[in-house]
Amino acid sequence: MTRAPEIPGRFLGIRITPLTQRRLANFRRNRRGVWSLWLFMVLFLGSLFAEGVANDKPLLVRFDGAFYAPVFVDYPETTFGGEFLTEADYRDPFVSDLIKAKGWMVWPPIRYSYDTINYDLKVPAPAPPSLQNWLGTDDQGRDVVARLIYGFRISVLFGLTLTLCSAFVGVSIGAFQGFYGGLTDLLGQRFIEIWGGMPMLYLLIIMASVITPNFWWLLGLMLLFSWMGFVGVVRAEFLKARNLDFVRAAKALGVGDFKIIYKHVLPNAMVATVTFMPFTLAGSITTLTGLDFLGFGLPAGSPSLGELLNQGKANLQAPWLGLSGFFVIAIMLSLLVFIGEAVRDAFDPRKTLR
């Protein structure tokens, strides 16, 4: 009995080849990776809408027959019958009573933003967990849950941006070296050896002490070194494929080098790149957390997981600070590692379906 030929399927109108179907099936076989992907996506998508989950402004206000969205628009206090032209403080009992007299407000589940200071604490900050602050406050009276949500978002976005930029630079350089080989590859490898021998952490600390660090400065500084991890795997794939028959046939037909690199050889090299990316993402988040912990990361006051760990170290009498930051970082990195293992198994040609 002969086996019927495999027919490409479709998903959301996109053509799926039998090879892609096999990889997706291999990925689904890793139940730990699948559940980790779903849980990470729920946490990440939830953090993208952090302003709707944790905010010191109402989501919706109805006042005197009109609707207002303070989350998106800054309204002066005079809009609601107040006295000042500055932005309304909706947590102020005076403003709250003005609105409730002629309407109502819809608040997010957590009535604190990452920089909101709770002035109604009954004990000195850092305050322990309570009904108002579910995981307590830090040493400045800011809600820990809100800072965890915003810190999770900025850490993942930083890691994703750095990983994608590093992959683009590293894959391009590795493809160029491996395809042309010879003197190009020799000079490129010597430069990478010299550049890779530089102490990255010390250089980041020195640069952070000279300039005022922010999201984009840290991203650019870390990008100077993070791209080298992709060069090796891509270069090896191109060195192996540059003398294969399909590459020689394309050259004989007059196909340009750029088209051969990015259309014929690069898809083979992307298998190793894709399996390497989740681990690079985890490493990028760890580096940002370490810099924030040392005080050379994001600007002061930014929602940062590393800064929360530093507060836990400085306030041993408040264990909820260190434990909250530790568990969030541990869960996030564990999920990324499990996803990376599932992606690695999916692209492994030795993995076959039973």
Solvent accessible surface area in square Angstrom, and as a share of the most:
residue,aa,sasa,rsa
1,M,246,1.10
2,T,127,0.74
3,R,205,0.75
4,A,78,0.60
5,P,115,0.72
6,E,107,0.48
7,I,139,0.70
8,P,46,0.29
9,G,26,0.25
10,R,170,0.62
11,F,125,0.52
12,L,153,0.76
13,G,60,0.57
14,I,114,0.58
15,R,141,0.52
16,I,27,0.14
17,T,50,0.29
18,P,39,0.24
19,L,83,0.41
20,T,52,0.30
21,Q,62,0.28
22,R,64,0.23
23,R,55,0.20
24,L,78,0.39
25,A,19,0.15
26,N,6,0.03
27,F,31,0.13
28,R,132,0.48
29,R,116,0.42
30,N,28,0.14
31,R,140,0.51
32,R,129,0.47
33,G,0,0.00
34,V,18,0.10
35,W,168,0.59
36,S,5,0.03
37,L,60,0.30
38,W,164,0.57
39,L,85,0.42
40,F,12,0.05
41,M,72,0.32
42,V,94,0.54
43,L,72,0.36
44,F,21,0.09
45,L,84,0.42
46,G,35,0.33
47,S,5,0.03
48,L,62,0.31
49,F,142,0.59
50,A,0,0.00
51,E,63,0.28
52,G,30,0.29
53,V,51,0.29
54,A,0,0.00
55,N,12,0.06
56,D,38,0.20
57,K,48,0.20
58,P,0,0.00
59,L,59,0.29
60,L,64,0.32
61,V,0,0.00
62,R,76,0.28
63,F,18,0.08
64,D,99,0.52
65,G,52,0.50
66,A,41,0.32
67,F,117,0.49
68,Y,43,0.16
69,A,28,0.22
70,P,1,0.01
71,V,34,0.19
72,F,174,0.72
73,V,74,0.43
74,D,94,0.49
75,Y,37,0.14
76,P,47,0.29
77,E,16,0.07
78,T,56,0.32
79,T,42,0.25
80,F,0,0.00
81,G,52,0.50
82,G,14,0.13
83,E,134,0.60
84,F,124,0.52
85,L,149,0.74
86,T,94,0.55
87,E,79,0.35
88,A,6,0.04
89,D,80,0.41
90,Y,4,0.02
91,R,75,0.27
92,D,52,0.27
93,P,96,0.60
94,F,100,0.42
95,V,1,0.00
96,S,17,0.11
97,D,88,0.46
98,L,45,0.23
99,I,0,0.00
100,K,130,0.55
101,A,83,0.64
102,K,123,0.52
103,G,23,0.22
104,W,107,0.38
105,M,29,0.13
106,V,67,0.38
107,W,40,0.14
108,P,4,0.03
109,P,91,0.57
110,I,13,0.06
111,R,120,0.44
112,Y,12,0.05
113,S,12,0.07
114,Y,67,0.25
115,D,78,0.41
116,T,13,0.08
117,I,66,0.34
118,N,4,0.02
119,Y,183,0.70
120,D,99,0.51
121,L,46,0.23
122,K,200,0.85
123,V,72,0.42
124,P,118,0.74
125,A,39,0.31
126,P,18,0.11
127,A,5,0.04
128,P,64,0.40
129,P,67,0.42
130,S,61,0.39
131,L,175,0.87
132,Q,107,0.48
133,N,1,0.00
134,W,136,0.48
135,L,67,0.33
136,G,0,0.00
137,T,0,0.00
138,D,0,0.00
139,D,59,0.30
140,Q,96,0.43
141,G,2,0.02
142,R,11,0.04
143,D,2,0.01
144,V,0,0.00
145,V,20,0.12
146,A,0,0.00
147,R,4,0.02
148,L,14,0.07
149,I,36,0.18
150,Y,9,0.03
151,G,0,0.00
152,F,17,0.07
153,R,46,0.17
154,I,38,0.19
155,S,4,0.03
156,V,0,0.00
157,L,66,0.33
158,F,0,0.00
159,G,0,0.00
160,L,58,0.29
161,T,40,0.23
162,L,1,0.00
163,T,4,0.02
164,L,107,0.53
165,C,45,0.27
166,S,0,0.00
167,A,10,0.08
168,F,150,0.62
169,V,45,0.26
170,G,0,0.00
171,V,11,0.07
172,S,31,0.20
173,I,59,0.30
174,G,0,0.00
175,A,1,0.00
176,F,108,0.45
177,Q,5,0.02
178,G,0,0.00
179,F,6,0.02
180,Y,91,0.34
181,G,4,0.04
182,G,63,0.60
183,L,123,0.61
184,T,49,0.29
185,D,15,0.08
186,L,91,0.45
187,L,109,0.54
188,G,17,0.16
189,Q,39,0.17
190,R,100,0.37
191,F,111,0.46
192,I,26,0.13
193,E,98,0.44
194,I,130,0.66
195,W,63,0.22
196,G,42,0.40
197,G,64,0.61
198,M,69,0.31
199,P,73,0.46
200,M,68,0.30
201,L,82,0.41
202,Y,140,0.53
203,L,49,0.24
204,L,3,0.02
205,I,39,0.20
206,I,98,0.50
207,M,71,0.32
208,A,9,0.07
209,S,80,0.52
210,V,112,0.65
211,I,44,0.22
212,T,106,0.62
213,P,23,0.15
214,N,60,0.31
215,F,41,0.17
216,W,171,0.60
217,W,119,0.42
218,L,1,0.01
219,L,12,0.06
220,G,35,0.34
221,L,15,0.07
222,M,6,0.02
223,L,43,0.21
224,L,86,0.43
225,F,16,0.07
226,S,28,0.18
227,W,21,0.07
228,M,36,0.16
229,G,39,0.37
230,F,0,0.00
231,V,3,0.02
232,G,43,0.41
233,V,50,0.29
234,V,0,0.00
235,R,54,0.20
236,A,56,0.44
237,E,41,0.19
238,F,0,0.00
239,L,61,0.30
240,K,134,0.57
241,A,5,0.04
242,R,67,0.25
243,N,83,0.43
244,L,81,0.41
245,D,118,0.61
246,F,82,0.34
247,V,0,0.00
248,R,144,0.53
249,A,52,0.40
250,A,9,0.07
251,K,96,0.41
252,A,88,0.69
253,L,149,0.74
254,G,63,0.61
255,V,42,0.24
256,G,44,0.42
257,D,56,0.29
258,F,150,0.63
259,K,104,0.44
260,I,0,0.00
261,I,10,0.05
262,Y,85,0.32
263,K,122,0.52
264,H,66,0.30
265,V,1,0.00
266,L,24,0.12
267,P,74,0.46
268,N,69,0.36
269,A,0,0.00
270,M,64,0.28
271,V,37,0.21
272,A,28,0.22
273,T,1,0.00
274,V,46,0.27
275,T,23,0.13
276,F,72,0.30
277,M,40,0.18
278,P,18,0.11
279,F,69,0.29
280,T,21,0.12
281,L,13,0.06
282,A,12,0.09
283,G,36,0.35
284,S,6,0.04
285,I,0,0.00
286,T,70,0.41
287,T,35,0.20
288,L,2,0.01
289,T,13,0.08
290,G,31,0.29
291,L,1,0.01
292,D,11,0.06
293,F,66,0.28
294,L,89,0.44
295,G,60,0.58
296,F,61,0.25
297,G,2,0.02
298,L,20,0.10
299,P,53,0.33
300,A,112,0.86
301,G,32,0.31
302,S,25,0.16
303,P,12,0.08
304,S,6,0.04
305,L,3,0.01
306,G,0,0.00
307,E,41,0.18
308,L,2,0.01
309,L,43,0.21
310,N,50,0.26
311,Q,12,0.05
312,G,9,0.08
313,K,118,0.50
314,A,77,0.60
315,N,18,0.09
316,L,145,0.72
317,Q,126,0.56
318,A,0,0.00
319,P,76,0.48
320,W,43,0.15
321,L,0,0.00
322,G,23,0.22
323,L,97,0.48
324,S,13,0.08
325,G,0,0.00
326,F,115,0.48
327,F,110,0.46
328,V,35,0.20
329,I,20,0.10
330,A,36,0.28
331,I,86,0.44
332,M,1,0.00
333,L,39,0.20
334,S,47,0.30
335,L,14,0.07
336,L,5,0.03
337,V,53,0.31
338,F,60,0.25
339,I,16,0.08
340,G,0,0.00
341,E,36,0.16
342,A,0,0.00
343,V,22,0.13
344,R,122,0.44
345,D,30,0.15
346,A,4,0.03
347,F,45,0.19
348,D,23,0.12
349,P,105,0.66
350,R,203,0.74
351,K,87,0.37
352,T,92,0.54
353,L,84,0.42
354,R,263,0.96
